[in-house]
Amino acid sequence: MGRWAEVADRVWVRRHDALDLSLGLVAGERACLVVDTGADEAQGAGFAAAVRELTGLPWSVVLTHAHFDHAFGTAAFGDCPVWAHPGCRADLVEHGEAQRSQWARYYRERGMEDAAARIEAARLVLPDRTVEDAAEIDLGGRVVRLAHPGPGHTGHDLIAHVPDSGVVFAGDLVEQGAPPSFDDSFPGRWPAAVDRILATGARTVVPGHGEPVDAAFVARQRDELAEVAALCLAVTKGEIPAEEALARSPYPAEFTSDALGRAAALA
């Protein structure tokens, strides 16, 4: 189930209990933009139906990154433009089926057969509008600016900035309600990516999971990410043991351990 929250004029967030997921919608005078599509085609179809309760405008989609919970529902939106970083498209090509298998197995092992079946049935849609650095989408009387802020949560994150409303959809570069996930991350560069979000001057930032937050929250999380980045660097340089980094981290050990693993792999 989902529920709408209007965070600015004709800018909405659709909140879901499953995975604490936040999906977005921005409407102009001639068109609307859907931000992420959910974890499977059924969730995507529910989201598409909810969008049609608010507007009948033609839509396009932007994917903030390639993780299944943000990108596997795209087929429900039919034949429409799908924007993403080129790395998002490449990741879906290279790792989409592995994600499908991993998460179907995850849900099945927890007795969630329906969720596993929905992921297995989802048709993957590859983005056909790629954004290397920045692009603008004119919705009619309103522009949405897409930008790649650099590697962070993944190597191909995109943010969607709605300047006239002071809103940024940040994907999983920002998390509320749980620590950031470092599985595919670039720990040393993530703080700089968040700096680019802050540089937009947005008053409201919509995370990929959790409730919308303000700039002060994002600045605090940026500082936490910088702490983790510094700890990762110290471990890779041999200045401190991993155990000390885990103890000093602002995040639980399992999250920091993932960050240390990524830092070592990228060193």
Disulfide bonds with the S-S distance in Angstrom:
none
